[in-house]
Amino acid sequence: MASKTPSLDSRKQWHQLRRRRLLRRLAEDGDSRAAKDESQLPPLKCRRHVASSIKILDEIATGLAKEKEEMVRNAKERDALSERGNNAREVERAVTLRRQLNKWIDRTEKLCEQSNQKAQEAKAKMHELRAIRRKLTEEHTEKSKEMERLDILGAQMEKTSISCRGSTQRRKGEATQQG
């Protein structure tokens, strides 16, 4: 049965390969330690596989970098779109608020016109009522004067009738005394 863990030989090979890569990188950077262990480099066939693997890894790294740049660009575009959406919502909200404000202004103007019209009507009615009151007051005054005149006339007539009665009774009394 095959074990899932790598064998001891494959571990050694892996560590050696890792060490060689490190030495190669150091040599490329100009490090003096790389020249001492040049004899430990793998055979040419392994070098080709390592080189192709490194090339593939470089391509993958380049692809990942491009994807990362694309993700950053997409995030910026998404932010810009959301900002535009927010701006569009703000514009819509401003338009809606402006419409509502215009409606309220129209309503208040209409109410002001109605109240002014009602005030004018009330003023006209008030003038009319004042004229009627003045007329009624004059009529009342005239009737009062007429009543007073009639009272005076009545009193005078009473006096004259009393004086007439008195003189008639005196005459009757004189006539009865004479007759």
GUVEX-200562 format. One line per 8 residues: number of its first residue (from 0); their letters; for each residue x negated, y, z of N, C-alpha, C. Coordinates in nm, 2 decimals, padded with zeros to 4 digits. Atoms other than C-alpha are relative to their C-alpha. Last residue first. Layout:
NUM	A	X Y Z X Y Z X Y Z  ... $
% end
This chain:
178	GQQTAEGK	-00.11 00.06 00.05 13.30 12.57 03.40 00.08 -00.07 00.09  -00.08 -00.11 00.06 13.04 12.81 03.51 00.13 -00.07 -00.04  -00.03 -00.10 -00.10 12.87 12.57 03.75 00.09 00.10 -00.06  -00.08 00.07 -00.09 12.89 12.29 03.50 00.04 00.10 00.11  -00.13 00.01 00.07 12.75 12.52 03.23 00.09 -00.07 00.10  -00.06 -00.14 00.00 12.47 12.63 03.47 00.14 -00.01 -00.07  -00.03 -00.04 -00.14 12.39 12.27 03.55 00.06 00.13 00.00  -00.12 00.08 -00.03 12.41 12.18 03.18 00.04 00.03 00.15 $
170	RRQTSGRC	-00.11 -00.06 00.07 12.18 12.47 03.11 00.13 -00.08 00.03  -00.03 -00.13 -00.06 11.94 12.37 03.38 00.13 00.06 -00.07  -00.06 00.04 -00.12 11.95 12.01 03.25 00.04 00.13 00.08  -00.13 00.05 00.03 11.88 12.14 02.91 00.07 -00.04 00.13  -00.08 -00.11 00.04 11.60 12.35 03.03 00.14 -00.04 -00.03  -00.03 -00.09 -00.12 11.45 12.07 03.22 00.09 00.11 -00.03  -00.10 00.07 -00.09 11.50 11.83 02.94 00.03 00.09 00.12  -00.13 -00.01 00.07 11.33 12.08 02.70 00.10 -00.07 00.09 $
162	SISTKEMQ	-00.05 -00.14 -00.01 11.04 12.13 02.94 00.13 00.01 -00.06  -00.02 -00.02 -00.14 11.00 11.76 02.97 00.06 00.14 00.02  -00.12 00.07 -00.02 11.03 11.72 02.59 00.04 00.02 00.15  -00.11 -00.08 00.06 10.78 12.00 02.54 00.13 -00.07 00.03  -00.02 -00.13 -00.07 10.54 11.84 02.79 00.12 00.08 -00.05  -00.06 00.03 -00.13 10.59 11.50 02.64 00.03 00.12 00.08  -00.14 00.03 00.02 10.53 11.64 02.30 00.07 -00.04 00.13  -00.07 -00.12 00.02 10.22 11.80 02.42 00.14 -00.02 -00.02 $
154	AGLIDLRE	-00.01 -00.07 -00.13 10.10 11.48 02.57 00.07 00.13 -00.02  -00.10 00.07 -00.08 10.18 11.29 02.25 00.02 00.07 00.13  -00.13 -00.03 00.05 10.00 11.55 02.05 00.11 -00.06 00.08  -00.03 -00.14 -00.03 09.70 11.52 02.27 00.14 00.04 -00.05  -00.03 00.00 -00.15 09.72 11.14 02.25 00.03 00.14 00.04  -00.13 00.05 -00.02 09.75 11.17 01.87 00.04 00.00 00.15  -00.09 -00.10 00.05 09.45 11.39 01.85 00.15 -00.04 00.03  00.00 -00.11 -00.10 09.26 11.15 02.07 00.10 00.11 -00.04 $
146	MEKSKETH	-00.07 00.04 -00.12 09.37 10.86 01.86 00.00 00.11 00.10  -00.14 00.00 00.04 09.27 11.05 01.54 00.08 -00.04 00.12  -00.04 -00.14 00.01 08.93 11.13 01.69 00.15 00.01 -00.02  00.01 -00.05 -00.14 08.88 10.76 01.79 00.05 00.15 00.01  -00.12 00.05 -00.07 09.00 10.66 01.45 00.00 00.05 00.14  -00.12 -00.06 00.05 08.74 10.89 01.29 00.13 -00.05 00.07  00.00 -00.14 -00.05 08.47 10.77 01.52 00.12 00.07 -00.05  -00.04 00.01 -00.15 08.56 10.41 01.45 00.01 00.14 00.06 $
138	EETLKRRI	-00.14 00.03 00.00 08.55 10.48 01.07 00.05 00.00 00.15  -00.07 -00.12 00.04 08.21 10.65 01.11 00.16 -00.02 00.01  00.02 -00.10 -00.11 08.08 10.36 01.31 00.08 00.12 -00.04  -00.09 00.04 -00.10 08.22 10.11 01.05 00.00 00.10 00.12  -00.14 -00.02 00.05 08.05 10.30 00.77 00.10 -00.03 00.11  -00.02 -00.15 00.00 07.72 10.32 00.96 00.15 00.03 -00.04  -00.01 -00.05 -00.14 07.75 09.95 01.04 00.03 00.15 00.01  -00.13 00.04 -00.04 07.82 09.87 00.67 00.02 00.04 00.15 $
130	ARLEHMKA	-00.10 -00.09 00.06 07.52 10.08 00.57 00.14 -00.04 00.05  00.01 -00.13 -00.06 07.30 09.90 00.83 00.11 00.10 -00.06  -00.06 00.01 -00.13 07.42 09.56 00.71 00.00 00.14 00.07  -00.14 00.02 00.02 07.33 09.65 00.35 00.08 00.00 00.13  -00.05 -00.13 00.05 06.99 09.78 00.45 00.15 00.00 -00.02  00.00 -00.09 -00.12 06.94 09.46 00.65 00.05 00.14 -00.04  -00.11 00.03 -00.08 07.05 09.25 00.35 00.01 00.09 00.13  -00.12 -00.05 00.08 06.80 09.43 00.13 00.13 -00.03 00.09 $
122	KAEQAKQN	00.00 -00.15 -00.01 06.53 09.37 00.39 00.12 00.06 -00.07  -00.04 -00.03 -00.14 06.62 09.00 00.43 00.01 00.15 00.01  -00.14 00.03 -00.01 06.61 08.96 00.05 00.05 00.04 00.14  -00.07 -00.11 00.08 06.27 09.13 00.04 00.15 -00.02 00.01  00.01 -00.12 -00.07 06.15 08.90 00.32 00.07 00.12 -00.07  -00.09 00.00 -00.11 06.28 08.60 00.14 00.00 00.13 00.09  -00.14 -00.01 00.06 06.10 08.70 -00.17 00.10 00.00 00.11  -00.02 -00.14 00.04 05.78 08.76 00.03 00.14 00.02 -00.06 $
114	SQECLKET	-00.02 -00.08 -00.12 05.82 08.42 00.20 00.02 00.15 -00.03  -00.13 00.03 -00.05 05.87 08.25 -00.14 00.03 00.08 00.13  -00.10 -00.06 00.09 05.57 08.42 -00.29 00.14 -00.02 00.06  00.01 -00.14 -00.02 05.36 08.33 00.01 00.10 00.07 -00.08  -00.06 -00.03 -00.13 05.48 07.97 -00.01 00.00 00.15 00.03  -00.14 00.01 00.02 05.39 07.96 -00.38 00.08 00.03 00.13  -00.05 -00.11 00.07 05.05 08.10 -00.30 00.15 -00.01 -00.03  -00.01 -00.12 -00.09 05.00 07.85 -00.02 00.04 00.12 -00.08 $
106	RDIWKNLQ	-00.11 00.02 -00.10 05.10 07.56 -00.25 00.01 00.12 00.09  -00.12 -00.02 00.08 04.87 07.68 -00.54 00.12 -00.01 00.10  00.00 -00.14 00.03 04.58 07.71 -00.29 00.13 00.03 -00.07  -00.04 -00.07 -00.12 04.66 07.36 -00.16 00.01 00.15 -00.02  -00.14 00.03 -00.03 04.66 07.22 -00.51 00.05 00.07 00.12  -00.08 -00.08 00.09 04.34 07.40 -00.60 00.15 -00.03 00.03  00.01 -00.14 -00.04 04.17 07.26 -00.29 00.09 00.08 -00.08  -00.08 -00.01 -00.12 04.29 06.91 -00.37 00.01 00.14 00.05 $
98	RRLTVARE	-00.15 00.01 00.04 04.16 06.94 -00.72 00.09 00.02 00.12  -00.03 -00.12 00.06 03.82 07.07 -00.58 00.15 00.00 -00.05  -00.02 -00.10 -00.10 03.81 06.78 -00.34 00.04 00.14 -00.06  -00.13 00.03 -00.07 03.87 06.53 -00.62 00.02 00.11 00.11  -00.11 -00.03 00.09 03.60 06.70 -00.83 00.13 -00.02 00.07  00.00 -00.15 00.01 03.35 06.70 -00.54 00.12 00.04 -00.09  -00.06 -00.05 -00.13 03.43 06.33 -00.47 00.02 00.15 -00.01  -00.15 00.04 00.00 03.38 06.24 -00.84 00.06 00.06 00.13 $
90	VERANNGR	-00.07 -00.09 00.09 03.05 06.44 -00.83 00.15 -00.03 -00.01  -00.01 -00.13 -00.06 02.94 06.26 -00.51 00.07 00.10 -00.09  -00.10 00.00 -00.10 03.03 05.93 -00.66 00.02 00.13 00.07  -00.13 00.00 00.07 02.83 06.01 -00.97 00.11 00.00 00.10  -00.02 -00.13 00.05 02.53 06.11 -00.75 00.14 00.01 -00.07  -00.03 -00.09 -00.11 02.56 05.79 -00.56 00.03 00.14 -00.04  -00.13 00.04 -00.04 02.57 05.59 -00.88 00.05 00.09 00.11  -00.09 -00.06 00.10 02.27 05.79 -01.01 00.15 -00.03 00.04 $
82	ESLADREK	00.00 -00.15 -00.03 02.09 05.71 -00.68 00.10 00.07 -00.10  -00.09 -00.02 -00.12 02.20 05.34 -00.72 00.00 00.15 00.03  -00.14 00.02 00.04 02.06 05.35 -01.07 00.09 00.02 00.12  -00.04 -00.11 00.08 01.73 05.51 -00.96 00.15 -00.02 -00.04  -00.02 -00.11 -00.09 01.70 05.25 -00.68 00.05 00.13 -00.08  -00.12 00.03 -00.08 01.76 04.97 -00.93 00.03 00.12 00.10  -00.12 -00.02 00.09 01.51 05.12 -01.17 00.13 -00.02 00.08  -00.01 -00.14 00.03 01.25 05.14 -00.89 00.12 00.04 -00.08 $
74	ANRVMEEK	-00.05 -00.05 -00.13 01.33 04.78 -00.78 00.01 00.16 -00.02  -00.15 00.03 -00.02 01.30 04.67 -01.14 00.06 00.06 00.12  -00.07 -00.09 00.10 00.96 04.85 -01.17 00.15 -00.02 00.01  00.01 -00.14 -00.05 00.84 04.68 -00.85 00.07 00.10 -00.09  -00.10 00.00 -00.11 00.97 04.34 -00.98 00.00 00.14 00.06  -00.13 00.00 00.06 00.79 04.40 -01.31 00.11 00.01 00.11  -00.02 -00.14 00.05 00.47 04.49 -01.13 00.14 00.01 -00.06  -00.01 -00.09 -00.12 00.50 04.17 -00.92 00.02 00.14 -00.05 $
66	EKALGTAI	-00.14 00.02 -00.06 00.58 03.97 -01.24 00.02 00.09 00.12  -00.10 -00.07 00.10 00.27 04.12 -01.41 00.14 -00.02 00.06  00.01 -00.14 -00.01 00.06 04.03 -01.10 00.10 00.08 -00.09  -00.06 -00.04 -00.12 00.20 03.68 -01.10 -00.01 00.15 00.02  -00.15 00.01 00.02 00.12 03.64 -01.47 00.07 00.04 00.13  -00.04 -00.12 00.09 -00.24 03.77 -01.41 00.15 00.00 -00.01  00.02 -00.12 -00.08 -00.28 03.53 -01.11 00.04 00.12 -00.08  -00.11 00.00 -00.09 -00.14 03.24 -01.33 00.00 00.13 00.09 $
58	EDLIKISS	-00.12 -00.03 00.07 -00.38 03.33 -01.60 00.12 00.01 00.09  00.01 -00.14 00.03 -00.67 03.34 -01.35 00.12 00.05 -00.08  -00.03 -00.08 -00.12 -00.56 03.01 -01.21 00.00 00.15 -00.03  -00.15 00.02 -00.03 -00.55 02.86 -01.56 00.04 00.08 00.12  -00.07 -00.08 00.10 -00.90 03.00 -01.63 00.15 00.00 00.02  00.02 -00.14 -00.04 -01.02 02.86 -01.30 00.07 00.09 -00.10  -00.08 -00.02 -00.11 -00.88 02.52 -01.39 00.00 00.15 00.05  -00.14 -00.01 00.05 -01.04 02.54 -01.73 00.10 00.02 00.11 $
50	AVHRRCKL	-00.01 -00.13 00.08 -01.37 02.63 -01.57 00.14 00.01 -00.05  -00.01 -00.11 -00.09 -01.33 02.35 -01.31 00.02 00.13 -00.07  -00.13 00.01 -00.07 -01.25 02.10 -01.57 00.02 00.11 00.09  -00.10 -00.04 00.10 -01.54 02.21 -01.78 00.14 00.00 00.06  00.01 -00.14 00.02 -01.77 02.20 -01.48 00.10 00.05 -00.10  -00.08 -00.06 -00.11 -01.65 01.85 -01.40 00.00 00.15 -00.01  -00.14 00.03 00.02 -01.77 01.74 -01.74 00.09 00.06 00.11  -00.06 -00.08 00.11 -02.10 01.92 -01.71 00.15 -00.02 -00.01 $
42	PPLQSEDK	00.04 00.02 00.13 -02.20 01.75 -01.38 00.08 00.08 -00.10  -00.05 00.12 00.06 -02.14 01.91 -01.05 -00.04 -00.02 -00.14  -00.11 -00.03 00.09 -02.37 02.18 -00.90 00.05 -00.13 -00.06  -00.12 00.06 -00.04 -02.58 02.06 -00.61 00.12 00.02 -00.09  00.01 00.14 00.03 -02.91 02.13 -00.78 00.13 -00.07 00.04  -00.04 00.02 00.14 -02.83 02.50 -00.79 00.00 -00.15 -00.03  -00.08 00.12 00.01 -02.84 02.51 -00.41 00.05 -00.03 -00.14  00.06 00.10 -00.08 -03.13 02.76 -00.37 00.08 -00.13 -00.02 $
34	AARSDGDE	00.11 00.06 00.07 -03.01 02.99 -00.65 -00.06 -00.12 00.07  -00.05 00.09 00.11 -02.67 03.05 -00.49 -00.12 -00.07 -00.07  -00.03 00.13 -00.06 -02.82 03.18 -00.16 00.04 -00.10 -00.12  00.12 00.09 00.00 -02.98 03.47 -00.34 00.03 -00.14 00.05  00.04 00.04 -00.13 -02.64 03.65 -00.41 -00.12 -00.10 -00.01  00.14 -00.03 -00.02 -02.60 03.82 -00.75 -00.06 -00.03 00.14  00.01 -00.12 -00.08 -02.22 03.84 -00.75 -00.15 00.04 00.02  -00.05 -00.11 00.08 -02.21 03.58 -01.02 -00.01 00.13 00.06 $
26	ALRRLLRR	00.10 -00.02 00.10 -02.44 03.36 -00.81 00.05 00.11 -00.10  00.11 -00.07 -00.06 -02.21 03.41 -00.51 -00.10 00.03 -00.11  -00.05 -00.14 -00.02 -01.91 03.31 -00.72 -00.12 00.08 00.06  -00.01 -00.06 00.13 -02.10 03.00 -00.84 00.05 00.15 00.01  00.14 -00.03 00.04 -02.20 02.91 -00.48 00.01 00.07 -00.14  00.06 -00.11 -00.08 -01.84 02.94 -00.37 -00.13 00.04 -00.04  -00.07 -00.12 00.05 -01.72 02.73 -00.65 -00.05 00.12 00.07  00.06 -00.03 00.13 -01.99 02.47 -00.57 00.07 00.13 -00.05 $
18	RRLQHWQK	00.13 -00.06 -00.03 -01.88 02.47 -00.20 -00.06 00.04 -00.13  -00.02 -00.13 -00.06 -01.52 02.41 -00.30 -00.13 00.07 00.03  -00.05 -00.09 00.11 -01.62 02.13 -00.53 00.02 00.14 00.05  00.12 -00.03 00.08 -01.83 01.97 -00.25 00.04 00.10 -00.11  00.09 -00.10 -00.07 -01.54 02.00 -00.01 -00.12 00.04 -00.09  -00.07 -00.12 00.00 -01.31 01.83 -00.27 -00.08 00.11 00.07  00.01 -00.06 00.14 -01.56 01.56 -00.34 00.07 00.14 00.00  00.13 -00.05 00.02 -01.59 01.49 00.03 -00.02 00.07 -00.13 $
10	RSDLSPTK	00.02 -00.11 -00.08 -01.22 01.47 00.07 -00.14 00.06 -00.01  -00.07 -00.11 00.07 -01.19 01.24 -00.23 -00.01 00.13 00.09  00.08 -00.04 00.12 -01.45 01.01 -00.07 00.06 00.12 -00.07  00.12 -00.07 -00.05 -01.27 01.00 00.27 -00.08 00.05 -00.12  00.10 00.08 -00.06 -00.94 00.90 00.11 -00.12 00.09 00.04  00.11 00.02 00.09 -00.66 01.14 00.06 -00.11 -00.08 00.07  00.11 -00.09 -00.04 -00.36 01.10 00.29 -00.11 -00.04 -00.10  -00.03 -00.13 00.05 -00.05 00.94 00.13 -00.12 00.10 00.03 $
2	SAM	-00.02 -00.10 -00.10 -00.18 00.59 00.17 00.02 00.14 -00.06  00.08 -00.12 00.01 -00.14 00.34 -00.10 00.04 00.10 00.11  -00.08 -00.12 00.00 00.00 00.00 00.00 -00.09 00.12 00.00 $
% end
